[in-house]
Amino acid sequence: MKQPGRILLGLFCLLVAVWLIAPTIVVVPMSFNDKKSLAFPPSGFSWQWYRNFFTNPEWSASLVSSLKVAVVTAVFATVIGTLAAFGLDRMKSRVSGVLRALLITPMVVPGVVLAVGIYAVYLDTQLVGTMTGFVMAHTMLAVPFVIIAVSASLEVFDKRLETAAASLGATQLTAFRTVTLPLIAPGILSGLLFAFVTSFDEIIVALFITSPYLKTLPVQIFSSITRDADPTVAAVGTLLFIATSLVIGAGLLIGSRQGKR
């Protein structure tokens, strides 16, 4: 009886997986359509939409802007989120629960509410359409993901190792750098990847604070859908799907190897 049950469970999981990735898989053949339409199945085969993405200045500029914002955001969010998670883990009071709830608020508050508030503040401080404005807004959205990832690693971290390091003469900073940091590195790496993806894919806040001089790739995709709706959008989606899969796969592989060590 156990074997049929496992087979049914495996088939159910496979069905759910196919259901989840089906919309993404459909985009791939649409990107090779030879006509200027988002039709499925495509009527022919052509590489022209990939060439358009790499040769069109609007698309290339938005890609570079998204990469710049996402990289800087990932670095800042990882540093801030790691320190915040470490501080919350060391607090032994009810205040830590309240602080944790406040720090993950950007995850539960509707994006439109955050976007309106950020836009109102940015109008007074002249941060609309600036790199600084994008990084600050995206860091605020990405920090909760880092806190959750690092906190999960700290939950299983054996604090007696720090005590042992201190008994051997290591300072708190040395113990953190040589003992704690290497052991929670998989959580930090996961938080870094989540922060990067969160910034790179963010659209709601970006629509409010964008400008003609600084436009991220999701905003460019949204503009193209509402204006042209040609298969260049499908080509961009295919490239993003491949790149995201490779980055997350590499991160999981590195994290699993470090965890085994």
C-alpha positions in Angstrom: 0.0 0.0 0.0 2.9 2.3 0.7 4.3 2.1 -2.9 1.0 3.2 -4.7 0.7 6.0 -2.2 4.1 7.3 -3.0 3.5 7.1 -6.7 0.2 9.0 -6.4 2.0 11.6 -4.2 4.8 11.9 -6.8 2.3 12.4 -9.6 0.4 15.0 -7.7 3.6 16.9 -7.0 4.5 16.7 -10.7 1.1 18.0 -11.7 1.4 20.9 -9.3 4.9 21.7 -10.7 3.7 21.6 -14.3 0.7 23.9 -13.3 3.1 26.4 -11.7 5.6 26.6 -14.5 3.2 26.2 -17.5 2.7 30.0 -18.0 6.5 30.5 -18.0 7.1 27.6 -20.5 4.5 29.0 -22.9 6.4 32.3 -23.1 9.5 30.5 -24.6 8.0 29.5 -28.0 6.2 32.8 -28.2 9.5 34.6 -28.2 10.5 32.9 -31.5 7.4 34.0 -33.4 8.1 35.4 -36.8 5.1 37.8 -36.6 4.7 40.9 -34.5 2.1 39.4 -32.2 2.0 37.5 -28.9 0.4 34.4 -30.4 0.6 30.8 -29.2 1.5 28.6 -30.9 3.8 30.7 -33.0 3.3 30.6 -36.8 7.0 30.5 -37.6 10.5 30.7 -36.2 12.6 33.9 -35.9 15.4 35.3 -33.8 14.5 38.9 -34.5 13.0 39.7 -31.2 16.1 38.7 -29.3 18.1 40.9 -31.7 15.7 43.7 -31.0 16.3 43.4 -27.3 20.0 43.6 -27.5 20.1 46.3 -30.2 17.3 48.6 -29.1 18.7 51.3 -26.8 15.6 51.5 -24.7 15.8 47.8 -23.8 19.5 47.7 -23.2 19.5 50.9 -21.1 16.6 49.5 -18.9 18.5 46.2 -18.4 21.7 48.0 -17.3 19.6 50.2 -14.9 17.9 47.2 -13.4 21.2 45.4 -12.9 22.8 48.4 -11.3 19.9 49.0 -8.9 19.6 45.3 -8.1 23.3 44.8 -7.3 23.5 47.8 -5.0 20.2 46.9 -3.4 21.3 43.3 -2.8 24.5 44.5 -1.1 22.8 47.0 1.2 19.9 44.8 2.0 22.1 41.9 2.9 24.3 43.9 5.2 21.3 45.6 6.9 19.2 42.4 7.1 22.0 40.3 8.4 22.8 42.8 11.2 19.1 43.1 12.0 18.6 39.3 12.1 21.7 38.9 14.3 20.5 41.6 16.7 17.0 40.1 16.9 18.4 36.7 17.6 20.5 38.1 20.5 17.5 39.9 22.1 15.9 38.0 24.9 12.7 40.1 25.4 9.2 40.5 24.0 10.4 43.6 22.2 12.3 41.5 19.7 8.9 40.0 18.5 7.5 43.5 18.0 10.6 44.7 16.1 10.6 41.6 13.9 7.0 42.3 13.0 7.8 45.9 12.1 10.9 44.9 10.1 8.9 42.5 7.9 6.0 45.0 7.4 7.0 45.8 3.8 6.2 42.1 2.9 2.6 42.3 4.1 1.6 45.9 3.3 0.0 46.2 -0.2 2.6 47.4 -2.7 0.4 50.2 -3.9 0.2 51.7 -0.4 4.0 51.6 -0.1 4.4 53.1 -3.6 2.1 56.0 -2.8 3.9 56.8 0.4 7.3 56.5 -1.2 6.2 58.7 -4.1 4.9 61.4 -1.7 8.1 61.5 0.3 10.3 61.4 -2.9 8.5 64.4 -4.4 9.6 66.6 -1.4 13.1 65.2 -1.4 13.6 65.2 -5.2 14.4 61.5 -5.3 12.0 60.6 -8.0 13.8 59.0 -11.0 17.2 58.9 -9.2 19.4 55.9 -8.6 19.5 56.8 -4.9 15.7 56.7 -4.7 15.4 53.4 -6.4 18.1 51.8 -4.2 16.5 53.1 -1.0 13.0 52.0 -2.0 14.1 48.5 -3.2 16.3 48.0 -0.1 13.3 48.6 2.1 11.4 45.9 0.2 14.3 43.5 0.2 15.5 43.7 3.8 12.6 41.5 5.1 13.6 38.6 2.9 17.2 38.8 4.1 16.0 38.9 7.8 13.9 35.8 7.3 16.7 33.8 5.5 19.4 34.7 8.0 17.1 34.2 11.0 16.4 30.7 9.8 20.1 30.0 9.8 20.6 31.5 13.2 17.8 29.3 14.6 19.9 26.2 14.0 23.2 27.7 14.9 24.8 26.3 18.0 25.8 29.3 20.1 28.0 27.2 22.3 30.6 27.4 19.4 30.9 31.2 20.1 31.3 30.5 23.8 34.1 28.0 23.0 35.8 30.5 20.7 35.6 33.2 23.5 37.1 30.7 26.0 40.1 30.4 23.6 40.7 34.1 23.7 38.7 35.2 20.6 36.9 38.6 20.8 33.3 38.9 19.9 34.2 40.3 16.5 36.7 37.5 15.8 34.2 34.9 16.9 31.6 36.3 14.6 34.0 36.5 11.7 35.6 33.1 12.1 32.8 31.0 13.6 29.3 32.5 13.2 29.6 34.1 9.7 30.9 30.9 7.9 28.2 28.8 9.5 25.3 31.1 8.6 26.8 31.9 5.1 24.1 29.7 3.3 21.4 31.9 4.9 23.2 35.1 4.0 23.6 33.9 0.4 19.9 33.0 0.2 19.0 36.4 1.5 21.4 38.0 -1.1 19.7 36.2 -4.0 16.2 37.0 -2.7 17.2 40.6 -2.4 18.6 40.7 -5.9 15.6 39.1 -7.4 13.2 41.2 -5.4 14.8 44.4 -6.7 15.2 43.2 -10.3 11.5 42.1 -10.6 9.9 45.0 -8.6 7.3 46.8 -10.7 4.7 48.6 -8.5 7.0 51.0 -6.7 9.2 51.4 -9.8 6.2 52.6 -11.8 5.6 55.4 -9.3 9.2 56.7 -9.0 10.5 56.1 -12.6 11.5 58.8 -15.0 12.5 59.1 -18.7 16.1 59.1 -17.6 16.0 56.0 -15.4 13.7 53.2 -16.3 14.1 49.7 -15.0 13.5 46.6 -17.1 10.1 45.7 -15.5 8.9 49.2 -16.2 10.1 48.9 -19.8 8.3 45.6 -20.1 5.1 47.2 -18.8 5.4 50.1 -21.2 6.0 47.8 -24.1 3.0 45.6 -23.3 0.7 48.7 -23.2 2.2 50.3 -26.3 3.6 47.6 -28.7 2.8 44.1 -27.4 5.4 42.6 -29.7 7.3 39.3 -28.9 10.3 41.2 -27.6 8.6 41.0 -24.2 8.4 37.2 -24.5 12.1 37.2 -25.5 13.0 39.2 -22.4 10.9 36.9 -20.2 12.7 33.9 -21.6 16.1 35.4 -20.9 15.1 36.4 -17.4 13.7 32.9 -16.7 16.9 31.2 -17.8 19.1 33.7 -15.9 17.0 33.5 -12.7 17.0 29.7 -12.8 20.8 29.6 -13.2 21.4 32.1 -10.4 19.1 30.4 -7.9 20.4 26.9 -8.9 24.0 28.1 -8.4 23.0 29.6 -5.0 21.3 26.5 -3.8 24.2 24.3 -5.0 26.8 26.5 -3.2 24.6 26.7 -0.1 24.1 22.9 0.1 27.9 22.3 -0.3 28.7 24.8 2.5 26.0 23.2 4.7 27.6 19.8 4.3 31.0 21.2 5.1 
